[in-house]
């Protein structure tokens, strides 16, 4: 997986993959390949969001504000 992608680039690619899979006319082998790529992109986006959350938490607590947390959806 390309870790050099920005969050926005990864999201754009992920949206294209979701659209292709939703169309339903992708051959099974290709669907599996792009699904795996989509899962990698999803993880990349999640990791980048988690990193930003940690940075925000650090900045906010350094300034004497209350601790900032984002609850993950189940």
N, C-alpha and C positions, 0 to 999 in steps of 0.2 A: 504494500500500500504506500502511496506517495505521501509522506509526511510533510512535504513541502507545500501541499495544497493549503490555501487559506480556508477558513471555515465556510465562507461564502461559496468558493469554488467546489468544495466537497458537497455542500448542500445542493448546488445546481446539478452536479453529476448524479447525486442520489435521487433528485426529482425526476431526472430523465429515466433512470433505471426503474423507478416506481411506475412511471407512465408506460414504459415498454412492457413491464410485467402485467400491469392491469389490462393492457390491450388483449392479452391472452393468445396472441398468434405467434409467440416465440417458441421455436423448437425446444424440447425438453432439455437437451444438453446445453444449449445456449442460455436458457432460463436459469439453469443451475449456476453457470459461470457468472452471469450478471448478478444473480442473487448473492453469491459469495462476495463479489466486488461491492455490492450495496451494503452488506453487513460490515465490511471493512471500512467503508465510508462512514457508516453510522457510528462505529466505534471511534473513528478519528474525530468526528464532530463531538461526540460525548466527551472524549478526553480533552479536547480544546475548551469546551464549556466548563469542565471541571477545573481546569487550570485557571481560567478567568475567574471562576468563583473563589478559588483559593487566593488569588491576587487581590480581589475585592475585599475579602475577609481580612486579609493582612493590612490593607490600606485603612479600612474602616476602624479596626481595632487599634492601629497605631495612632490614630487621631483621637482616641479616647471615646469613640462612639460605641454603641452597643454592638455585640457580635452579630454578624450578618450571616444567615444560612439560608440556603434554598433547599426545600425538601424535594427529593426525587419522587416522581410519579411511580406508582406501583403498577 
